Every structure is written in structure tokens, then in C-alpha cells.
Amino acid sequence: MKQKLTKILLALAILVFFAGFAGSLPAAAQEGAVNINTASVGELVQLKGIGPAFAERIIAYRKANGDFKQVDELTNVKGIGPKTLAEIMDQITVKQTSSD
């Protein structure tokens, strides 16, 4: 009985330990994310499905409309649909640039 209780407590401790890391993973993934509000053509083409033409459109849209407020606004750029957005969602962010 004591051995069984020890195994249960050990499993619970491991679970709690890894659960603590799970909450920090999205933040860690965002650290290396491409900010679509400031990214250059060279940075944007590193994203899956984004070639030079799409990168130029993203920059042109950003210049004409201001910063993206949410990543899903990227679908407002001609030729970028939900499928492309889904493929790059975990690689992009929309950190706001400072306004004058």
C-alpha cells in the first residue's frame, strides 16, 4: 500500500511540474515570433507560405492601414486566407509599434 501511494504521489508531482512549464510555452514561442507590424520583406518570407509578393502586400497594407491589432487581420491582405494564417499563426505576433 505504501509503495502504491508513493507511486501516485510521484506521478502527481511530475504532472504538477510539467503543468507549470505548459503555461509558459506560448510566451516562449512568441519571443521568436515575427512581428508583422515591423517585419521586413526578408523576415516575412521566412514564414511558411509567404513569398516576396505576399510580403510586399503585407507591408503595403500596413503602411496604408496602420498597425495590425490582431493576427487574424492578416487575412485582409489580398491572397492571404484562413489556411495561410493557420499555418503561420504560431510564428507571428502583432506587438504594437510606438506612436508619435
C-alpha positions as CSV (number, residue, x, y, z in Angstrom):
1,M,0.0,0.0,0.0
2,K,2.8,2.4,0.9
3,Q,4.6,1.7,-2.4
4,K,1.4,2.4,-4.4
5,L,0.9,5.7,-2.5
6,T,4.5,6.7,-3.3
7,K,4.0,6.0,-7.0
8,I,0.8,8.1,-7.0
9,L,2.5,11.0,-5.3
10,L,5.4,10.8,-7.6
11,A,3.2,10.8,-10.7
12,L,1.3,13.7,-9.3
13,A,4.5,15.7,-8.6
14,I,5.7,15.1,-12.2
15,L,2.3,16.2,-13.5
16,V,2.4,19.4,-11.5
17,F,6.0,20.1,-12.5
18,F,5.2,19.8,-16.2
19,A,1.9,21.7,-15.9
20,G,4.0,24.7,-14.6
21,F,6.0,24.7,-17.8
22,A,3.0,24.3,-20.1
23,G,1.7,27.7,-19.1
24,S,5.0,29.4,-20.2
25,L,5.3,27.7,-23.6
26,P,3.2,30.1,-25.6
27,A,5.1,33.1,-24.2
28,A,8.4,31.4,-25.1
29,A,7.1,30.7,-28.6
30,Q,6.1,34.3,-29.0
31,E,9.6,35.5,-28.2
32,G,10.9,34.4,-31.5
33,A,7.8,35.3,-33.4
34,V,7.8,37.7,-36.4
35,N,6.1,41.0,-35.6
36,I,4.0,41.6,-38.7
37,N,3.9,45.3,-37.7
38,T,7.6,45.8,-38.1
39,A,8.9,42.9,-40.2
40,S,10.8,43.4,-43.3
41,V,10.3,41.5,-46.6
42,G,13.3,39.3,-45.6
43,E,11.7,38.4,-42.3
44,L,8.2,37.8,-43.7
45,V,9.4,35.4,-46.4
46,Q,10.7,33.2,-43.7
47,L,7.1,32.3,-42.8
48,K,5.6,29.3,-44.4
49,G,3.5,30.2,-47.5
50,I,4.7,33.8,-47.6
51,G,6.8,34.7,-50.6
52,P,8.1,38.1,-51.7
53,A,4.9,39.2,-53.3
54,F,2.8,38.5,-50.2
55,A,5.5,40.1,-48.0
56,E,5.3,43.2,-50.1
57,R,1.5,43.2,-49.8
58,I,1.7,42.9,-46.0
59,I,4.0,45.9,-45.8
60,A,1.9,47.9,-48.2
61,Y,-1.3,47.1,-46.2
62,R,0.5,48.0,-43.0
63,K,1.6,51.4,-44.5
64,A,-1.9,52.1,-45.8
65,N,-3.9,51.0,-42.8
66,G,-1.6,51.3,-39.8
67,D,-0.5,48.5,-37.4
68,F,-2.3,45.2,-37.3
69,K,-4.2,44.9,-34.0
70,Q,-4.8,41.2,-34.2
71,V,-3.0,38.5,-36.2
72,D,-6.3,37.5,-37.9
73,E,-6.3,40.9,-39.6
74,L,-3.7,39.5,-41.9
75,T,-6.5,37.9,-43.9
76,N,-7.4,41.4,-45.0
77,V,-4.2,41.3,-47.2
78,K,-5.2,40.2,-50.7
79,G,-4.3,36.5,-51.2
80,I,-3.8,35.6,-47.6
81,G,-6.7,33.4,-46.4
82,P,-7.5,31.4,-43.3
83,K,-5.4,28.5,-44.4
84,T,-2.2,30.5,-44.7
85,L,-3.0,32.3,-41.4
86,A,-3.4,28.9,-39.7
87,E,-0.1,27.7,-41.0
88,I,1.8,30.8,-39.6
89,M,-0.3,31.7,-36.5
90,D,2.2,30.4,-34.0
91,Q,5.1,32.2,-35.8
92,I,3.7,35.7,-35.8
93,T,2.8,38.4,-33.4
94,V,1.3,41.9,-33.6
95,K,3.3,43.8,-31.0
96,Q,2.3,47.5,-31.4
97,T,4.9,49.9,-32.6
98,S,5.3,53.2,-30.6
99,S,3.2,56.0,-32.0
100,D,4.4,59.6,-32.2
